[in-house]
Amino acid sequence: MTPFAAPVDDILFSLRKVATADQLPDWDDELAADILKAFASFAEGVIAPLDEIGDTQGCRLENGHVRMPEGFPDAFRQLSEMGWQGLTAPEIHGGMGQGPLVAAMVSEVFSGANHAMQMICNLVPGAITTLRRFGTETQQAEWIPRLAAGEALSTMCLTEPDAGSDLSRIRTKATRDGDGWRIDGEKIFISGGDQDLSEDILHLVLARTGALEDGVKGLSLFLAGKTRAGPAIKITRIEDKLGLHASPTCQMAFDGAPAELIGAPGDGLKAMFTLMNHARLDVALQGVAHASRAHAIATAYAAERKQGRRPDGSAAVLSDHADVRRMLDEQRSLALGARSMVHVTLVEMARGADGALADFLTPLCKVFCTEAGIRAADLGIQVLGGYGYLNEYRVHQTWRDARITSIYEGANGIHESAVASRGLRAQGGAGADAFDALIGRLSERPEILTLRETWRAARKLVEEAHDPAALAHDFAQLTCTLFYRAVWSRMANAGHEPEFARLFDRVLSFPLNRAGFAGDPNS
């Protein structure tokens, strides 16, 4: 087994040289590096060793309560005592007051060390942001300090048996009860719906305050605390999943559970999307973490595994063979490029970029980075051959855990559709225009500018299409590829190392076989 080592140098290089975070007026590079290194040390020593245990033991449901695998409660206690749960919470509420870029660095390392545990802990930053934006002062004062201290964790309760991506079908009902509300209904696929790590759980519940025919306009967002609700919130089962065995995915029944409205009635989606947009970039970083981890495992194995002979007759290792080097190069390129796509997006947001650009880039990151993680893990299995298919090196766990990322927080096909519809039409196409300008700032290389012309022609074709949905996948893949190659162009210029120039040449040579517009966009 290859021990987990946090890719600290790669993360800092991406932020400094590619995303240019050091140009932000309030960026403290030394502090950010110290925070990253401190968490990396904790992750490598405490969290990562539990990853295999969690995968093997999984969670169990006992008398209506979830029991976590061995070692998880103690690791969470240490995590909380060191203040990591309050990384993004304001200092007035007991947190560190760090921003999204520092949170992104920590989140990637957390996911690479133990994705299942990260899943349970990392809805807290989004919950804090939602409370700060939509909650009352009383709600903020009650919950943010507890979330920051690790006394409470949070969930996002959207999905129902008959309402997945189509939230207009939500039937969970909220009714007034004096000054408060009561929630009745069923939610499924709720990550961390119950656990024995924190004393309490803050459930953010999307429920209907209007009639069913009102669709999403009749939805509101509510706060429901586990301790206060007591038996009014029941865990009816935990799912038996392909991966993330140590992340309890719960079915939950709300039976008159007491709740508080957060935000205005009927504004549930507006409030929930604050949480979801944070989660989507977080999921993109999960894909990055898996790509990086798969490459680390495959590289270590390929450097030691004897296979064949070198031209001089001496024993060769796997990495001496061109086809294996090709796969390792693709893994490495995907990990580096995907990470920088997220970092560039976050830095643009920190610069105060138009919201339309952030809305355009977020689904691109979610699609590309999650598929990069799955692809890199699959390549890792191939590099290890038969051992990749066995349990010994655990690259198969990387693939199993990564596989969900293209499904949850909005299936990738939905995000591709959003790029080709709302992404091109919202605010008169402002997001697409800003993306076009961003590509020009990232790279002036002829190869990138030529691809941008192809993208522009494809954009026009999609905008004029009677049915843009039929072109959505190909257009989104082309858009992702343009963003990826432009980021890699800046990376190659900033790297000043033979590895980066060589990998960039490989990136340009990878076929655009998933982007149907790579040839003649008018065909």
C-alpha positions in Angstrom: 0.0 0.0 0.0 1.2 3.5 -0.8 0.8 5.8 2.2 -1.1 9.0 1.6 1.1 12.1 1.0 -0.6 15.4 0.6 0.3 17.1 -2.6 1.3 20.3 -0.8 3.8 21.6 -3.4 1.4 21.0 -6.3 -1.4 22.9 -4.5 0.8 25.9 -3.7 2.2 26.0 -7.2 -1.3 26.0 -8.7 -2.5 28.8 -6.4 0.7 31.0 -6.8 1.7 30.5 -10.4 -1.4 29.5 -12.2 -4.3 31.1 -10.4 -2.1 34.0 -9.2 -3.7 34.1 -5.7 -0.8 36.2 -4.6 -2.2 39.1 -6.6 -5.3 39.3 -4.4 -5.1 42.3 -2.0 -5.9 40.3 1.1 -4.0 37.1 0.3 -1.5 36.0 3.0 0.7 33.5 1.2 2.8 32.6 4.2 -0.2 32.0 6.4 -2.0 30.0 3.7 1.1 27.7 3.3 1.4 27.2 7.0 -2.3 26.3 7.3 -2.0 23.8 4.5 1.1 22.2 5.8 -0.4 21.9 9.3 -3.5 20.2 8.0 -1.5 18.0 5.7 0.5 16.7 8.6 -2.7 16.0 10.6 -4.4 14.3 7.6 -1.4 12.1 6.9 -1.0 11.0 10.5 -4.6 10.7 11.7 -7.2 10.8 9.0 -5.6 8.8 6.1 -4.9 5.7 8.2 -8.6 5.4 8.9 -9.5 5.3 5.2 -9.0 1.6 4.7 -10.6 0.8 8.0 -13.7 2.8 7.1 -13.9 1.1 3.7 -13.7 -2.3 5.3 -15.9 -1.8 8.3 -18.4 0.6 6.9 -21.2 2.2 9.0 -24.0 0.3 10.7 -27.5 1.2 11.9 -28.2 0.1 15.5 -31.5 0.9 17.2 -32.2 3.8 14.8 -28.7 5.4 15.2 -25.6 5.3 13.0 -22.4 3.9 14.4 -19.2 5.0 12.6 -16.2 2.8 12.0 -13.5 2.3 14.5 -11.3 5.3 15.1 -13.6 7.9 13.4 -15.0 9.5 16.6 -11.6 10.0 18.1 -10.2 11.5 14.8 -13.2 13.9 14.7 -12.6 14.9 18.3 -9.0 15.8 17.4 -10.1 17.6 14.2 -12.6 19.7 16.2 -10.2 20.4 19.1 -7.6 21.7 16.6 -10.2 24.1 15.2 -10.4 22.7 11.7 -14.2 22.6 11.7 -14.2 26.3 12.2 -11.8 27.1 9.4 -14.3 29.4 7.5 -16.4 30.5 10.4 -16.1 34.2 11.4 -13.8 34.9 14.4 -16.6 36.4 16.3 -18.3 33.0 16.3 -15.1 31.1 17.3 -13.7 30.3 13.9 -10.5 31.1 12.0 -12.2 33.4 9.5 -10.4 31.9 6.5 -11.8 32.3 3.0 -12.7 29.9 0.2 -9.2 29.5 -1.2 -7.7 28.3 2.1 -10.8 26.1 2.5 -10.2 24.6 -0.9 -6.7 23.7 -0.1 -7.7 21.9 3.1 -10.7 20.3 1.5 -8.7 18.7 -1.3 -6.2 17.2 1.2 -9.1 16.0 3.4 -10.7 14.3 0.4 -7.5 12.6 -0.7 -6.8 11.3 2.8 -10.3 10.1 3.6 -13.1 11.1 1.2 -15.8 9.4 3.4 -14.9 11.4 6.5 -14.6 14.5 4.4 -18.1 14.0 3.2 -19.5 14.1 6.7 -17.5 17.1 7.8 -17.4 19.4 4.8 -21.0 20.5 4.5 -20.3 22.7 7.5 -18.6 25.6 5.5 -21.6 25.8 3.1 -24.0 25.7 6.1 -22.1 28.6 7.7 -22.3 30.6 4.5 -26.0 29.9 4.2 -26.6 31.0 7.8 -24.6 34.2 7.3 -26.4 35.1 4.2 -30.0 34.1 5.0 -30.2 33.3 8.7 -31.4 35.7 11.5 -28.9 36.9 14.1 -30.4 34.5 16.6 -30.0 31.5 14.2 -26.4 32.5 13.5 -25.6 32.9 17.1 -27.1 29.6 18.0 -25.6 27.4 15.2 -22.4 28.9 13.8 -20.3 28.6 17.1 -21.5 25.0 17.5 -20.6 24.2 13.9 -17.2 25.8 14.3 -16.5 23.9 17.5 -17.5 20.6 16.1 -20.4 20.3 18.5 -22.7 20.0 15.5 -22.3 18.8 11.9 -24.7 19.6 9.1 -26.6 18.0 6.3 -28.4 19.0 3.1 -31.8 17.4 2.8 -33.2 17.7 -0.7 -33.7 14.4 -2.4 -36.9 12.3 -2.0 -38.0 8.9 -3.4 -39.9 10.7 -6.2 -37.9 13.9 -6.4 -34.2 13.7 -7.4 -32.9 16.3 -9.9 -36.5 17.6 -10.4 -37.0 19.5 -7.2 -40.4 20.7 -8.3 -41.7 17.2 -7.3 -40.7 17.6 -3.6 -43.6 16.6 -1.3 -42.1 17.0 2.1 -44.4 19.5 3.8 -43.8 22.3 6.2 -46.8 23.6 8.2 -47.0 26.5 10.7 -47.1 25.6 14.4 -47.4 28.8 16.4 -44.3 30.8 15.9 -42.5 27.8 14.3 -43.0 25.1 11.8 -43.4 21.3 11.6 -42.0 19.2 8.9 -43.5 15.9 7.6 -42.1 13.8 4.8 -39.3 11.5 3.7 -35.8 12.3 2.4 -33.3 9.9 0.9 -29.6 9.9 0.0 -28.7 12.2 2.9 -25.0 12.2 3.5 -24.3 12.1 7.3 -28.0 12.0 8.1 -26.9 10.5 11.3 -23.5 9.7 12.9 -22.0 9.4 16.3 -19.2 12.0 15.8 -21.0 15.2 16.9 -23.5 15.9 19.7 -26.0 17.5 17.3 -26.8 17.7 13.6 -28.1 20.8 11.8 -30.4 19.5 9.0 -31.0 22.0 6.2 -34.3 20.8 4.8 -36.0 21.9 1.6 -39.8 21.5 2.2 -43.0 22.7 0.6 -44.8 25.7 2.0 -46.9 26.2 -1.1 -49.1 23.8 -3.2 -47.5 21.1 -5.3 -48.6 22.9 -8.5 -46.5 25.9 -7.4 -43.4 23.8 -8.3 -40.1 25.2 -7.0 -41.7 28.5 -6.1 -43.5 26.8 -3.3 -40.3 25.5 -1.6 -38.7 27.0 1.5 -35.6 26.2 3.5 -35.7 25.1 7.1 -33.4 24.4 10.0 -34.1 21.3 12.0 -31.8 20.2 14.8 -31.4 16.5 15.6 -31.4 17.1 19.4 -34.4 19.3 19.5 -36.4 17.1 17.1 -35.7 13.9 19.0 -37.8 10.9 17.7 -39.6 13.2 15.2 -36.6 12.6 12.9 -36.0 8.9 12.3 -33.3 7.1 10.3 -35.0 4.3 8.5 -32.0 2.8 6.8 -28.5 3.5 5.5 -27.6 2.6 1.9 -25.3 -0.2 0.9 -23.1 1.5 -1.6 -20.4 0.9 -4.2 -17.9 3.2 -2.4 -17.7 5.7 0.5 -18.6 2.9 2.9 -17.7 5.1 5.9 -20.0 7.9 4.9 -23.6 7.0 6.1 -26.1 7.8 3.3 -29.4 7.8 5.1 -33.1 7.6 4.5 -34.8 9.9 6.9 -38.4 10.3 8.0 -39.6 13.6 9.4 -42.7 13.2 11.5 -43.8 16.6 12.7 -40.2 17.6 13.3 -39.9 21.1 14.8 -38.1 23.5 12.4 -37.3 27.1 11.8 -37.6 28.9 8.5 -34.4 30.3 7.1 -34.9 33.2 4.7 -38.2 34.1 3.2 -41.1 31.6 2.4 -40.8 30.5 -1.2 -37.1 31.4 -1.4 -35.9 27.9 -0.5 -34.0 27.3 -3.8 -32.2 30.7 -3.5 -31.0 29.8 -0.1 -30.2 26.2 -0.9 -28.2 27.1 -4.0 -25.8 28.9 -1.7 -25.1 25.6 -0.1 -25.2 23.7 -3.4 -22.7 25.9 -5.2 -20.2 25.5 -2.4 -20.8 21.8 -2.6 -20.3 21.6 -6.4 -16.8 23.1 -6.2 -16.0 20.9 -3.2 -17.0 17.9 -5.3 -14.8 19.1 -8.1 -11.9 19.1 -5.6 -12.8 15.6 -4.6 -12.2 14.6 -8.2 -8.9 16.4 -8.1 -7.9 14.6 -4.9 -8.7 11.2 -6.4 -6.8 11.9 -9.6 -3.8 12.9 -7.5 -4.0 9.9 -5.3 -4.4 7.5 -8.2 -1.3 8.9 -9.8 0.7 8.6 -6.6 -0.3 4.9 -6.2 0.4 4.1 -9.9 3.7 5.9 -10.0 5.0 4.2 -6.9 4.0 0.8 -8.3 5.3 1.4 -11.8 8.7 2.4 -10.4 9.1 -0.9 -8.6 7.3 -3.6 -10.6 9.8 -5.5 -12.8 8.5 -6.1 -16.3 10.5 -7.0 -19.4 14.0 -5.8 -20.4 15.6 -2.5 -21.3 17.4 -2.2 -24.7 20.7 -3.0 -22.8 19.3 -6.2 -21.5 18.9 -5.1 -17.9 15.6 -5.7 -16.1 13.0 -3.1 -16.8 10.3 -1.7 -14.6 6.8 -0.8 -15.7 7.6 2.9 -16.0 10.2 2.1 -18.6 7.5 1.2 -21.0 6.0 3.8 -23.3 2.4 2.8 -22.8 2.7 2.9 -19.0 4.3 6.3 -19.2 1.5 7.5 -21.4 -1.0 6.5 -18.7 1.0 8.0 -15.9 1.3 11.2 -17.9 -2.4 11.4 -18.4 -3.1 10.9 -14.7 -0.6 13.6 -13.8 -1.9 16.0 -16.4 -5.5 15.6 -15.3 -4.6 16.1 -11.6 -2.6 19.2 -12.2 -4.9 20.8 -14.8 -8.2 20.0 -12.9 -6.8 21.5 -9.7 -5.9 24.7 -11.4 -9.3 25.0 -13.1 -10.9 25.1 -9.6 -8.2 27.5 -8.3 -8.6 29.9 -11.2 -12.4 29.8 -10.7 -12.0 30.6 -7.0 -9.5 33.4 -7.6 -11.8 35.0 -10.2 -14.6 34.9 -7.6 -12.3 36.4 -5.0 -11.5 39.2 -7.4 -15.1 40.1 -7.5 -15.7 38.7 -11.0 -19.2 39.0 -12.4 -21.5 36.4 -10.9 -22.2 35.2 -14.4 -18.6 34.1 -14.9 -18.7 32.1 -11.6 -22.0 30.5 -12.6 -20.4 29.5 -16.0 -17.2 28.1 -14.6 -18.7 26.2 -11.7 -20.4 23.5 -13.8 -17.3 23.2 -16.0 -15.2 22.4 -12.9 -17.8 20.0 -11.6 -18.0 18.1 -14.9 -14.3 18.1 -15.8 -12.7 17.5 -12.4 -15.0 14.6 -11.4 -14.5 12.9 -14.7 -10.7 13.5 -14.3 -10.8 11.7 -11.0 -12.7 8.7 -12.3 -10.5 8.5 -15.4 -7.2 8.7 -13.4 -8.4 6.0 -11.0 -9.4 3.8 -13.9 -5.9 4.3 -15.4 -4.4 3.5 -12.1 -6.2 0.1 -12.1 -4.8 -0.5 -15.6 -1.3 0.4 -14.7 -1.3 -2.0 -11.7 -2.9 -4.7 -13.9 -4.1 -7.7 -11.8 -3.0 -6.0 -8.6 -5.1 -3.0 -9.5 -8.2 -5.3 -9.5 -7.2 -6.7 -6.1 -7.5 -5.0 -2.7 -3.8 -4.9 -1.9 -3.0 -1.5 -3.3 -6.4 0.0 -2.9 -6.5 1.9 -6.2 -9.8 0.1 -6.7 -11.2 2.0 -3.6 -10.0 5.2 -5.2 -12.1 4.4 -8.3 -15.2 3.3 -6.2 -15.1 6.4 -4.1 -14.5 8.7 -7.1 -17.4 7.2 -9.1 -20.1 9.0 -7.2 -18.7 12.4 -7.9 -20.1 12.7 -11.4 -23.5 11.8 -10.0 -24.2 13.7 -6.8 -24.6 17.4 -6.4 -26.2 17.3 -9.8 -25.5 14.6 -12.4 -22.9 15.8 -14.9 -25.4 15.6 -17.7 -27.5 18.2 -16.0 -24.5 20.5 -15.6 -23.6 20.1 -19.2 -27.2 21.0 -20.1 -26.9 24.1 -17.9 -23.7 25.2 -19.7 -25.4 25.0 -23.1 -28.7 26.7 -22.0 -28.6 29.0 -19.1 -24.8 29.5 -19.5 -25.3 30.9 -23.0 -28.5 32.8 -22.4 -28.5 34.2 -18.8 -27.9 37.9 -18.7 -27.6 38.0 -22.5 -24.7 35.5 -22.5 -22.6 37.5 -20.0 -21.1 34.3 -18.5 -20.0 32.9 -21.8 -18.6 36.3 -22.8 -16.6 36.5 -19.6 -15.3 33.0 -20.1 -14.2 33.9 -23.6 -12.3 36.9 -22.2 -10.8 34.7 -19.4 -9.3 32.3 -22.0 -7.6 35.2 -23.6 -6.1 36.2 -20.3 -4.9 32.7 -19.6 -3.1 32.0 -22.8 -2.0 33.7 -26.1 -0.6 30.5 -27.6 -1.8 29.8 -31.1 -3.1 26.3 -30.3 -5.3 27.7 -27.6 -6.6 30.7 -29.7 -7.4 28.3 -32.6 -9.4 26.1 -30.2 -11.2 29.2 -28.9 -12.3 30.0 -32.5 -13.7 26.6 -32.8 -15.5 27.1 -29.5 -16.9 30.4 -30.6 -18.3 28.8 -33.7 -19.8 26.0 -31.6 -21.3 28.6 -29.3 -23.1 30.3 -32.2 -24.3 26.9 -33.4 -25.8 26.0 -30.0 -27.3 29.4 -29.5 -29.1 29.1 -32.9 -30.1 25.4 -32.4 -33.8 24.5 -32.2 -32.9 21.9 -29.5 -29.7 23.0 -27.7 -30.0 19.9 -25.4 -29.0 17.6 -28.2 -25.7 19.5 -28.5 -25.2 20.0 -24.7 -22.8 17.2 -24.0 -20.5 17.9 -26.9 -20.5 21.6 -26.3 -19.8 21.3 -22.6 -17.0 18.8 -23.3 -15.4 21.2 -25.8 -15.8 24.1 -23.3 -14.1 22.0 -20.6 -11.3 21.1 -22.9 -10.7 24.7 -23.9 -10.6 25.7 -20.2 -8.3 22.8 -19.3 -5.8 23.5 -22.1 -5.8 27.2 -21.4 -5.0 26.6 -17.8 -2.3 24.1 -18.8 -0.8 26.7 -21.2 -0.3 29.1 -18.2 1.0 26.3 -16.1 3.6 25.4 -18.7 4.7 29.0 -18.9 5.0 29.3 -15.2 6.5 25.9 -14.5 10.0 26.4 -15.9 10.5 22.7 -15.6 11.0 20.1 -18.4 8.1 18.1 -16.9 5.6 20.8 -17.5 6.6 21.5 -21.0 6.5 17.8 -21.8 3.1 17.3 -20.2 1.7 20.3 -22.0 2.7 18.8 -25.3 0.9 15.6 -24.2 -2.2 17.6 -23.2 -2.3 19.2 -26.7 -1.9 15.8 -28.3 -4.7 14.1 -26.4 -7.6 13.6 -28.8 -10.8 15.6 -28.4 -12.8 12.4 -29.0 -15.4 13.4 -26.4 -15.9 16.8 -27.9 -18.0 16.5 -31.1 -17.2 20.0 -32.1 -13.4 19.3 -32.3 -13.6 19.1 -36.0 -15.8 21.4 -38.2 -18.3 23.1 -35.8 -20.6 23.7 -38.7 -20.9 20.0 -39.6 
